[in-house]
Amino acid sequence: MSVSLLQNLLNQISSVIVGKEPQIRLAVTCLLANGHLLIEDVPGVGKTTLAHALAKSLGLSFNRVQFTADLMPSDLTGVSIYDRAKEQWIYHAGPLFTQVLLADEINRASPKTQSALLEAMEEKQVTAEGQTRALPAPFFVLATQNPREQAGTNALPESQMDRFLMRLSLGYPDAASERQLLVGLDSRKRIAAMPTVMSALQLAEAQQATMRVHASDALLDYVQRIVAASRFGQWFAQGISPRAAISLLRAAKAFAYLAGRDFASPDDVKTVAESVMAHRLADLPNATRATQSQLAAMLASIAL
């Protein structure tokens, strides 16, 4: 896989999501690591646009579901409808059967509906009405959620949060980037005109190559020290799970591959650590600093 293809992908998305190159690089890293992405931010900063741009640039099928309080699990997985002409029940697949699913404002749905995504995100399949059906490959969930303090939101359960490889925040653009948005073309028109820069097959090859990125014993030791520190109780009330430890290493490998290297370094681990770990950690009851600050302090205390 040519690194230039991945750079073209980054450049094309950056032409629409202006001034957010680090976040875009992490989003593509998440895709290369074959994980799912959660974006938590206020409305209107480009979360939906990012999902559209990724799907269009990769030539993947795309569905968007607006999560609301009355959304039911069957609205995602699909239902069987009786066909009088054929005298049989016909299954009609729901919007989960796509390659890129934008779960918009996921924390506005009920916990029951949120949990309908668990099997799809982990096993890449859906079990409905007693039958298991495979989802298309690749299958990538990009979910957005509003800040928890906003009205009408339901906190995602820990099991659901753990299914997301990364959590990002886009934030407001700087003045120069916002001016570029004000004088530029409508983002929807620019996305519609985007060419496909990578095929699904090329993406699959890149994902396989990512897993072949070398991780030395010294790097594995470093990852284990981070995992152990998160569980000691000094920094957090709850540390990260073995699955999260694997996710941290996968993300570091993907970040290294995106940079054109065949080996991962401690710097790669530190770069992706907040995005991979922060949403999986719980603050101490008397914590005076937010999770991100605690995490930064913990990483600084761990020797390379």
ABEGO torsion letter per residue (X at the ends): XBAAAAAAAAAAAAAABBGAAAAAAAAAAAAAAGBBBBBBBBBGAGAAAAAAAAAAAAGBBBBBBBBBAABBAAAAAEBBBBBAAAGBBBBBBBAABBABBBBBGAAABBAAAAAAAAAAAAAGBBBBGGBBBBBBOBBBBBBBBBBAABBGBBBBBAAAAAABABBBBAEBBBAAAAAAAAABBBAAAAAAABBBABBAAAAAAAAAAAAABBBBAAAAAAAAAAAAAAAAGAABABBBBAAAAAAAAAAAAAAAAAAGBABBBAAAAAAAAAAAAAAABBBBAABABBAAAAAAAAAAABBX
